[in-house]
Amino acid sequence: MIKDKRSYTRYAVFLGKWTCSKISLSCANGPYTMITVDNVSGSGLGVTSHEKLAKGESVELELVFPGDDIPIFVKGRVAWVRKDPDVGNLYHAGVHFTKIHTYDKKRLIKYLHGSATGQA
């Protein structure tokens, strides 16, 4: 769990603990294929990509978690982008959710809380 000034607690994604079994992110420029989710909250997520996202860019995400075959569809906006100081072609970005169905948001928060407490 990562606490900061955000409305929702961010949960770090640990391989082996839990991860998105599928994530697809698309925008006006087409789909991003090389993307990794670093952390997730009820209001957004942090990603790492070899492709640079543009700050302010509108994105659509499809998230599927292990043990749950029903995807969560989310619309968001890229809030910030930073180039990795150690890896030349790697970028970190924050995506703020702008549209997520209430039911999907509850599922997401329940899944995050369950995996943080070992109940997922």
Summary of the structure (lengths in Angstrom):
residues: 120
radius of gyration: 13.7
end to end distance: 15.0
largest distance: 39.4
contacts: 327
relative contact order: 0.20
helix: 12%
strand: 49%
